[in-house]
Every structure is written in structure tokens, then in C-alpha cells.
Amino acid sequence: MHDVNIDHERQMGMEGFHPALVRGPVGINLNSLGEADMFGSEPKITARGVNFYYGSKRALNNINIAFAARRVTAIIGPSGCGKSTFIRLLNRMHELVPGSRFEGEILLDGLDILSPACDAADLRKRVGMVFQKPNPFPKTVFENISYGLEVNGMTDKRAIEEKVVDSLRKAALWGEVKDRLKDSALGLSGGQQQRLCIARCLAVSPEVILFDEPCASLDPISTGKIEELILELKKEYTIVIVTHNMQQAARVSDRTAFFLMGDLIEEGRTEQIFKAPRDRRTEDYITGRFG
Amino acid sequence: MNRRKEKLIKWLFTVTAFASLAFLVGIVLVLFKEALPIFKIISPKAFLLGTSWYPTAEPPEFGILPLILASLWVTAGALVICVPLGVGSALYLHELAGNKQRAVLKPVIEILASVPSIVYGFFGMVVLAPFLQTAFDLPIGLTAFTTSVILGVMATPTVASIAEDALSYVPRSFREASFAVGADRWQTLTKVIIPAAGSGISTAVILGMSRAIGETMTVLMVAGGSAVIPESIFDPVRPMTAAIAAEMGEAPVGSDHYHALFAIALILFLITFAFNIAAELISRRYRLKLGLSR
């Protein structure tokens, strides 16, 4: 019965949408668009009224968006539109840049992650991140994965080993590196390095994984592998992916959000965004008129 | 016309580029030429391991072990001071100091490096030596310890500056990756950043060591000048550089003493040369490790 329901929702393409979104991007009341009442589940992450500043420069304007649990949401937009800035707020990586400031709130399962009461290190265990350029540590393949476990207080060698193997399997890398665990991670190919970074992220058992243009420096074959992996991972994890590549967004995501100059212009089912964008600017962007 | 000008310029730059090489070769040749005659009257082993240095006695004794040990002794002492100070400053500058503090501290550290060594020597003689003499109740203030302190302070800016460079070469992405798996700042620093900068930091330490062991004026002024094998850090000592500087003026050109001093210089040159090679090898390994070159 339940399954049928989900299937029904899938057909309608309305799964994972939540009333938290009602306020909608840039003043659009999504209720009026008729989607709001058909939410499947609680959203994993909800951002409300988020403004962000680098010094006096405003990088994000009043962002309201929700991310459905166990779905892939793609964030697209031209360079400098604020998409990377936005996802870096979701695990507070923005704090590494001095002189930044934000307003608004972001809730992860109801927890206000931007509040000082929320510990950034704890948050980052729940919200992992994969970066634009593969950034393995200059350590062995094994140590790259075990690092996250050790800094989080895991000491049992066997448990660590199991977790490392498990993470590498989940990241579809085990077969390629099982004989090279003691070799430097820097000897892996770019695509392997990026999957290693994904495995490193998986090792600490996050609930959400943020991908910040994960394929920007990869060849098409490696890109294909990462995309396959993302589709596999969404069964267990909530995924937000920033991408420049619209085909990629179309291939991997369930929902797509379009950012432009710090505004969230439009958010919706990926199919809808690409086939019938509501906003003229979205249409211009996806048809390649600018950006 | 233009082609001739181009040729001339090319030639000019070639000469400047090879000048350093010519100087180096010249210096090495002179060192060898003036040093080797001493080994006609004393074996290299007796020279290096001999424990008495009485170059003007009759018959003279040319054992430079006390001088070598003195040099190593004060250099080791200097390291004990300049490594924590230098690496500590580098870590502070890199990790904790805000932009404002950095803007002040970095130039200050670099100015410390530009203080002439005679000024350090002066400071050691007039301020530090009397202070240590009373503080530790010593018969004399000019000791290996005093020298180490001054040399340590002198080498600190070298260590700090190079170690800071090494830390700043660590790609930012390592830090991000570490934070992203929930590591805190301290874990990131000790488990990712310092190991990644490790070889660069060791290079800094080795270059600091070269600075200390080659320093002359300061050690001449504060080491005390006694050519005996040091037994405690509060003994006066006579490092190799001080021996050469103090005695060269009195040694008749072409005498055994004269050649012996050149041989000390040769040994000193070989020691610093080895330090530099080590620093280069380590920093090359470091660049490879970070994937910074090919």
C-alpha cells in the first residue's frame, strides 16, 4: 500500500516536497503553484531566509529551499551565482573564510546548524563534502579513509579496517585499490582519487553528502562512474550536488535549483526545470543563452 | 646590428649566471690547495681526531677534535632554542595570527634576521654573558651555553620564515578535506598540515643549523675561546669558525698553522655542504609527496 503510494507520487513527480518550501524562492508562493500540498516526507534540510556576505559584498539573497531526504538535488547556475557559497553553508565550511557573515537559518532535521550552539565538527560528520578537485591527503589509500574514523575517536583496529573496506566498496573503488591500500593515494588516477574522497566521506557515516562540482576536473569516463555512484548513494544518503554541467544535473538529480547572482530563481523537479521552466531566466540559462 | 646586440645581451647574462659557479669553484680550489699541505705532516685521522690544538707550541699539535666538538656542541644547543622558537612562531603565524598580527610579526621576524652578527655578539658579551654568569654562578660568562642562546636567537628567523613558507605551501584543500570529515583545528594541524609540511620544516631546521654552525663573529665574541673538549654546557669553547678568525692573523702565510686553519675551513665547508645537500634532498622529496612537481 505504502509502496503504491510512493510509486504514485513518483509518477506524479512530486515526491519529497514539503510545506517548508511554501515561502518559496524570491517571493514565489509555491502553494500557488499547486505543488505544496503534495509533499512526500519531511525535508532533510530546510533553509529559510538565508543571506550571506563576504565582507560587504552580498553573495546570497534570501534563499529559501528544502532538500528532500534520499534524493539528489542539483544546484545549477553560472559562475559566481552563489551555488558553491550556498552548499558550503550546509556544513559550515564557510567558516574557513574569514570575514564572512550570514543571516537566516538552516535546519537539519530541525536542528539549527548555523547557531553557535551547534558544533561544526559534529555537523560535518553528519554532512559530508566532496570537493571540486580531488583532494586526498598525502597519505596511503588506507590512511585517507581511516583518518576520519580516527579523528572521531575510533580506536579499534579491526573496526577501522572493516569500515575502510566497507567505504571503499560503497565508493566502487575496492576492486581497483584492494592491492594498493598501502600505496600513496596521490598515485591514483584523478577519477580514483575522487572516488577515494567519496569513500573518505562515507567512512564517517554522514546523512547528507554535498558534492561541489565533483567532476569538474575529470574525464568523461570517470565522470560517468561518479554519476553512477551518486545514483547508487542516493538510496541511503541525501545528496546535494553543485554542477556546471546541465546534462549532469539532468542525469543524476531528482530536483534542480537554479541560482543566479545570489538569488534562487527557481527550484523544482528536474524534469520540470529542464522541460518547462517557470522563469524566463531559467529558460535562458538552460537553453544556453547565457552563462 | 640588432642581432649583435642580442648576442651581446645573451653573453652578458651567461657570464652573470655562471659567475656564482666560478666563485664556488675558485673557493673550493683555494681551500683544497691551501689545506692539503697540512696532511703531509699529520694524517687526516690524527688531524680530525686529535684532542689537542696547540698550533703555536713547540712542537705544534694540530688535533681539531675540540674545535669540531665545540662547533657541534654550540650548534646543537642553538637548535634546542631555535627549533621550538622558530617552528612555534611559524605555526602561530600560519594558524592563529590574524591578518593584522601577521602584518606586524612577519616583518619583525625578518628584521631580526637582518641584525648584523656583531650586534648579536655585542649583546651576548655585554648583556647575556654577565647575566648568565650571575644567574648560574659561573666563573666566566662566555660559554658554550651563552653562544648557543645567541646563535639560537640568530637562527630563529631563518627557521621561522622557511617553516612558515612550508606550512603555507600545504594546499588549502587538505585543510578543507580534514575539516569536512569532522576533524577539529588541532587534529587538522597535527595530523594533516604538519606531516604534509614536515619535509619543508626539516629543511628549515637544517638551514637554521647551517646558519648556526657557520656563524663566526658572534662565536668569536661570546664562546670563550678555550680549545678543549667541552665537558659541560657552561664550559668556554672554541668552535671552528672562531679558531680560524682568531688565529689567521697570527699564522705566517705558508706555515703549518696556516695550512691547518685552511684545513679546518675545508672541513667546515664540507659540513655545511652536506647540510645543504640534505636540505635539498628533503625538500625535493617533499614537493614530490605533495604532488607539486611532475
HADDOCK unambig.tbl for C-alpha pairs under 7 A between the chains (distance, minus, plus):
assign (segid A and resid 121 and name CA) (segid B and resid 182 and name CA) 4.23 0.50 0.50
assign (segid A and resid 121 and name CA) (segid B and resid 183 and name CA) 6.13 0.50 0.50
assign (segid A and resid 121 and name CA) (segid B and resid 184 and name CA) 6.27 0.50 0.50
assign (segid A and resid 122 and name CA) (segid B and resid 182 and name CA) 6.16 0.50 0.50
assign (segid A and resid 124 and name CA) (segid B and resid 180 and name CA) 5.60 0.50 0.50
assign (segid A and resid 124 and name CA) (segid B and resid 181 and name CA) 5.98 0.50 0.50
assign (segid A and resid 124 and name CA) (segid B and resid 182 and name CA) 4.99 0.50 0.50
assign (segid A and resid 125 and name CA) (segid B and resid 181 and name CA) 5.66 0.50 0.50
assign (segid A and resid 125 and name CA) (segid B and resid 182 and name CA) 5.07 0.50 0.50
assign (segid A and resid 128 and name CA) (segid B and resid 180 and name CA) 5.95 0.50 0.50
assign (segid A and resid 128 and name CA) (segid B and resid 181 and name CA) 6.39 0.50 0.50
assign (segid A and resid 129 and name CA) (segid B and resid 180 and name CA) 5.94 0.50 0.50
assign (segid A and resid 135 and name CA) (segid B and resid 173 and name CA) 5.95 0.50 0.50
assign (segid A and resid 135 and name CA) (segid B and resid 174 and name CA) 6.36 0.50 0.50
assign (segid A and resid 135 and name CA) (segid B and resid 177 and name CA) 6.76 0.50 0.50
assign (segid A and resid 137 and name CA) (segid B and resid 174 and name CA) 6.10 0.50 0.50
assign (segid A and resid 138 and name CA) (segid B and resid 196 and name CA) 6.80 0.50 0.50
assign (segid A and resid 138 and name CA) (segid B and resid 289 and name CA) 6.43 0.50 0.50
assign (segid A and resid 138 and name CA) (segid B and resid 290 and name CA) 6.15 0.50 0.50
assign (segid A and resid 148 and name CA) (segid B and resid 181 and name CA) 5.35 0.50 0.50
assign (segid A and resid 151 and name CA) (segid B and resid 183 and name CA) 5.61 0.50 0.50
assign (segid A and resid 151 and name CA) (segid B and resid 187 and name CA) 6.82 0.50 0.50
assign (segid A and resid 201 and name CA) (segid B and resid 181 and name CA) 6.30 0.50 0.50
assign (segid A and resid 204 and name CA) (segid B and resid 181 and name CA) 6.75 0.50 0.50
